[in-house]
Amino acid sequence: MAFFQRNVALLLVVVAAVCIELHQGMYVVGRCKCPKVQKVPRINVSDFEVIEKSPSCDNTEVILTSVKPDNSTEQICVDPSTKVAQGFQKCWDRIQKDASRKMECIERKRKAETRSSDD
């Protein structure tokens, strides 16, 4: 009898482990944060987010938070192939994805914009 109970318990543990693995590895199509992207003109960026490709989204996503003239904010999904988005992606990699150093990337972009407008 003890042999049978041990086998049943072992079987239940194996089934539970398989169920957990299948649930965690589930592929969900269309779970990108940015359903539509845009090419943006110069904006006042106060924050950004780079979301790399994942099992649930085939795209690298760049989301910029801009400050409007009325001091409200707006999140904009930017086309990752644009210069602005690529600049933020490169800077994000350069700071080794350290969220506490995001302002370095934002300040760098602002300095680049002021230099180009002075020309």
NORPE-V620941 format. One record per backbone hydrogen bond with DSSP energy under -1.0 kcal/mol. CO is the residue of the C=O (numbers start at 1). NH is the residue of the N-H. If there is no record, write none. Layout:
CO/NH, CO/NH
This chain:
1/5, 2/6, 3/7, 4/8, 5/9, 6/10, 7/11, 8/12, 9/13, 10/14, 11/15, 12/16, 13/17, 14/18, 15/19, 16/20, 17/21, 18/22, 19/23, 20/24, 21/25, 38/79, 43/45, 44/67, 47/65, 49/63, 51/61, 56/31, 57/54, 61/51, 62/78, 63/49, 64/76, 65/46, 65/47, 66/74, 68/71, 72/68, 74/66, 76/64, 77/38, 79/82, 82/86, 83/87, 84/88, 85/89, 86/90, 87/91, 88/92, 89/93, 90/94, 91/95, 92/97, 93/96, 98/101, 99/102, 101/104, 102/106, 103/107, 104/108, 105/109, 106/110, 107/111, 108/112, 109/113, 110/114, 111/115, 112/116, 113/117, 114/118
